[in-house]
Amino acid sequence: MLLTVLNSAKTFSRHLRLNFKRIVTTWPFRTMSVGKVGRNNWPVAAVCQMTSTSDKTDNLRVCQQLISSAATQGADMVFLPEAFDYIAENKDESIELSENLDGDTITAMKDAAKSHGIWLSLGGFHQRGLNGVDSRIRNSHVIINSNGEVVEVYDKIHLFDVKLKRDGIVQLKESAHTLPGTRVSSPVSTPIGRVGLGIVFFRIFFVTFYDVSYDVSLNLNITVL
C-alpha cells in the first residue's frame, strides 16, 4: 500500500514519513511523533503492514492488535494493506474464503473502529461475487468511520493481467478469479484529510488516478493504493 499526499496537484510524498513501530508521521514541512501530538493537535495516520496467510482467524487477530496499538498511540486513522483478510494458496481457496461486506471480517473491523473511535482504511478485501452466475470475487477497498459504518467501497477496476516472457512464458491473470469494478469512488472526508480510494496497479492508469487525486478546491488530498 502506497500513501501519497497531494497539495494543489504537487506530490508531497517526500514529506510523509512513517515509522511502523512508533507511528511517526510528517505533515507537510513538520515532523511529529505520537508522543508529542494526538487527536487534539495534528491528525495522525497509522500505516500498518502485516504478513497475511490463509488463516483468517489469525489474520483478524493481528489486525485487531494493530488497530488497538495505533489507537493507544493516538492515531486518528489506521491503514491496513491489500489482502489484510487473507492470502489464499490458490484460486479456488481464494474464492471459497471470500465474504460479503456483512460477513464476520468486516463486522469485526466495524466493531474495532467503533470501540476505539478510529477510522479504518482496509486496502483490499476479498468481497464475494455480487451475483449467482459469476463466482469470481471483488478486490475491494473499504473505508469505515469511527462510528463503525462503511462509508465508501471501491472495487478494483484495472486488473493485473500480464504475460511475462522470461525463461518461457509466465501468465498472471487476476481476472481469472476477480471481477472488475465499474466505478471510481469520490474522495472521502476523514480526520486526516480527503482520502481517495484505489488499489495497486490503479496508479498506472494516470487519467483515472488524476481525476481521483486532484481537486484545486482542496488543500489536501490523500490517495491510498
C-alpha positions as CSV (number, residue, x, y, z in Angstrom):
1,M,0.0,0.0,0.0
2,L,1.3,3.4,-1.0
3,L,0.3,6.6,0.8
4,T,0.7,9.7,-1.3
5,V,0.0,13.3,-0.2
6,L,-1.1,15.8,-2.9
7,N,-1.4,19.5,-2.4
8,S,-2.7,21.5,-5.4
9,A,-1.6,18.6,-7.6
10,K,2.0,18.7,-6.3
11,T,3.1,15.5,-4.6
12,F,4.5,15.8,-1.1
13,S,5.2,12.1,-0.5
14,R,8.7,13.0,0.4
15,H,7.3,14.8,3.4
16,L,5.3,11.8,4.6
17,R,7.5,9.6,6.7
18,L,6.0,6.7,8.7
19,N,7.7,4.6,11.3
20,F,5.6,1.5,11.9
21,K,6.9,1.0,15.5
22,R,6.5,4.5,16.8
23,I,3.9,5.7,14.2
24,V,5.7,8.8,13.3
25,T,4.2,10.9,10.6
26,T,5.2,14.1,8.8
27,W,2.6,16.6,7.8
28,P,3.9,19.0,5.1
29,F,7.0,20.6,6.4
30,R,6.6,19.5,10.0
31,T,7.7,16.3,11.8
32,M,5.7,15.0,14.7
33,S,5.7,11.9,16.9
34,V,2.8,10.3,18.6
35,G,4.4,11.1,22.0
36,K,4.0,14.8,21.3
37,V,0.8,15.0,19.3
38,G,-2.5,13.3,19.3
39,R,-6.2,13.7,18.3
40,N,-6.3,17.2,19.9
41,N,-3.5,18.6,17.8
42,W,-2.3,17.4,14.4
43,P,-4.0,14.4,12.8
44,V,-2.1,11.1,12.9
45,A,-2.2,8.3,10.4
46,A,-1.1,4.8,11.3
47,V,0.0,2.8,8.2
48,C,0.3,-0.8,9.1
49,Q,1.9,-3.8,7.4
50,M,1.4,-7.5,8.1
51,T,2.1,-10.9,6.6
52,S,-1.3,-12.4,5.7
53,T,-1.8,-16.2,5.4
54,S,-4.8,-18.4,4.6
55,D,-5.6,-18.4,8.3
56,K,-8.4,-15.8,8.5
57,T,-8.7,-16.1,12.3
58,D,-5.1,-15.3,12.9
59,N,-5.0,-12.5,10.3
60,L,-8.0,-10.9,12.1
61,R,-6.2,-11.2,15.4
62,V,-3.2,-9.4,14.0
63,C,-5.4,-6.7,12.5
64,Q,-7.2,-6.1,15.8
65,Q,-3.8,-5.9,17.6
66,L,-2.5,-3.3,15.1
67,I,-5.7,-1.2,15.4
68,S,-5.6,-1.3,19.2
69,S,-1.9,-0.4,19.3
70,A,-2.4,2.5,16.9
71,A,-5.4,3.8,18.8
72,T,-3.5,3.7,22.1
73,Q,-0.7,5.8,20.5
74,G,-3.1,8.5,19.3
75,A,-3.8,7.6,15.7
76,D,-6.9,9.1,14.1
77,M,-7.0,6.6,11.1
78,V,-5.5,3.2,10.5
79,F,-4.5,1.9,7.1
80,L,-4.3,-1.8,6.6
81,P,-2.8,-3.3,3.4
82,E,-4.3,-5.1,0.5
83,A,-5.3,-8.7,1.3
84,F,-5.3,-7.9,5.1
85,D,-8.0,-10.6,5.4
86,Y,-6.1,-13.5,3.8
87,I,-3.7,-14.7,1.1
88,A,-5.0,-18.0,-0.3
89,E,-3.0,-20.9,-1.5
90,N,-4.8,-21.0,-4.9
91,K,-7.6,-19.5,-6.9
92,D,-10.3,-21.9,-5.6
93,E,-9.4,-21.3,-2.0
94,S,-9.4,-17.6,-2.5
95,I,-13.0,-17.7,-3.8
96,E,-14.0,-20.1,-1.0
97,L,-12.6,-17.9,1.8
98,S,-14.3,-14.7,0.4
99,E,-17.1,-13.0,2.4
100,N,-19.8,-10.4,1.8
101,L,-19.5,-6.9,3.4
102,D,-21.8,-8.1,6.2
103,G,-19.6,-11.1,6.9
104,D,-17.5,-11.8,10.0
105,T,-14.4,-9.9,8.9
106,I,-15.9,-6.6,8.0
107,T,-18.2,-6.9,11.0
108,A,-15.2,-7.3,13.3
109,M,-13.5,-4.3,11.6
110,K,-16.6,-2.2,12.2
111,D,-16.6,-3.2,15.8
112,A,-13.0,-2.4,16.2
113,A,-13.4,1.1,14.6
114,K,-16.4,1.9,16.9
115,S,-14.8,0.6,20.1
116,H,-11.6,2.5,19.5
117,G,-13.3,5.6,18.0
118,I,-11.0,5.4,15.0
119,W,-11.3,5.4,11.2
120,L,-10.1,2.4,9.1
121,S,-8.9,2.1,5.5
122,L,-9.0,-1.6,4.5
123,G,-6.7,-1.7,1.5
124,G,-8.0,-4.8,-0.2
125,F,-10.9,-7.1,1.0
126,H,-11.8,-10.3,-0.9
127,Q,-15.5,-9.5,-1.4
128,R,-17.7,-12.4,-2.5
129,G,-19.2,-12.0,-6.0
130,L,-22.3,-10.0,-6.2
131,N,-24.4,-12.4,-8.3
132,G,-25.1,-16.1,-8.5
133,V,-23.8,-16.5,-12.1
134,D,-20.1,-15.5,-11.7
135,S,-18.3,-16.9,-8.7
136,R,-15.3,-14.6,-9.0
137,I,-14.6,-12.2,-6.1
138,R,-14.1,-8.4,-6.0
139,N,-10.9,-6.8,-4.7
140,S,-12.5,-4.1,-2.6
141,H,-11.0,-1.1,-0.7
142,V,-13.3,-0.3,2.2
143,I,-13.4,2.8,4.4
144,I,-15.0,2.6,7.8
145,N,-15.6,5.6,10.1
146,S,-15.2,5.9,13.8
147,N,-18.9,5.0,14.3
148,G,-18.3,1.6,12.8
149,E,-20.1,2.5,9.5
150,V,-18.9,1.6,6.0
151,V,-18.8,5.0,4.2
152,E,-17.2,4.0,0.9
153,V,-16.2,0.9,-1.1
154,Y,-14.0,0.9,-4.2
155,D,-13.9,-2.3,-6.3
156,K,-10.6,-2.6,-8.2
157,I,-11.3,-1.7,-11.9
158,H,-7.9,-2.3,-13.6
159,L,-7.0,-6.0,-13.0
160,F,-3.5,-7.3,-13.3
161,D,-3.4,-9.4,-16.4
162,V,0.1,-9.8,-17.9
163,K,2.3,-12.2,-19.8
164,L,6.0,-12.3,-18.9
165,K,8.5,-13.7,-21.4
166,R,11.4,-14.8,-19.2
167,D,12.6,-18.4,-19.5
168,G,9.4,-19.3,-21.1
169,I,6.0,-17.5,-20.7
170,V,4.6,-16.8,-17.3
171,Q,1.0,-15.6,-17.3
172,L,-0.6,-13.7,-14.4
173,K,-4.3,-13.2,-14.8
174,E,-6.1,-11.6,-11.9
175,S,-9.3,-11.5,-14.0
176,A,-9.4,-15.3,-13.7
177,H,-10.7,-15.0,-10.1
178,T,-11.6,-11.3,-9.7
179,L,-14.4,-9.3,-11.2
180,P,-13.5,-5.7,-12.3
181,G,-15.2,-2.8,-10.6
182,T,-17.3,-0.4,-12.6
183,R,-16.9,3.0,-10.9
184,V,-14.3,5.3,-9.4
185,S,-15.1,6.4,-5.9
186,S,-15.1,10.0,-4.8
187,P,-12.6,11.1,-2.1
188,V,-13.9,10.7,1.5
189,S,-13.5,13.3,4.1
190,T,-11.7,11.8,7.1
191,P,-10.0,13.2,10.3
192,I,-6.6,13.2,8.4
193,G,-7.9,14.8,5.1
194,R,-9.7,13.8,2.0
195,V,-8.9,10.2,1.2
196,G,-9.2,8.8,-2.4
197,L,-9.6,5.1,-2.9
198,G,-7.5,2.9,-5.1
199,I,-5.7,-0.5,-5.2
200,V,-2.2,-1.3,-6.5
201,F,-1.9,-1.2,-10.3
202,F,-4.5,1.6,-10.4
203,R,-1.8,4.3,-10.4
204,I,-0.6,3.1,-13.9
205,F,-3.8,4.5,-15.3
206,F,-2.9,8.1,-14.9
207,V,-6.0,9.8,-16.1
208,T,-8.2,7.9,-13.6
209,F,-5.7,8.4,-10.8
210,Y,-5.5,12.1,-11.6
211,D,-9.3,12.6,-11.5
212,V,-9.5,11.0,-8.1
213,S,-6.5,12.8,-6.6
214,Y,-6.7,16.3,-7.9
215,D,-9.2,18.9,-6.8
216,V,-8.0,22.5,-6.8
217,S,-10.6,23.5,-4.2
218,L,-9.0,21.2,-1.6
219,N,-5.9,22.0,0.4
220,L,-5.0,18.3,0.9
221,N,-5.9,15.1,-0.7
222,I,-4.6,11.6,0.2
223,T,-4.8,8.8,-2.3
224,V,-4.3,5.2,-1.0
225,L,-3.2,2.5,-3.3
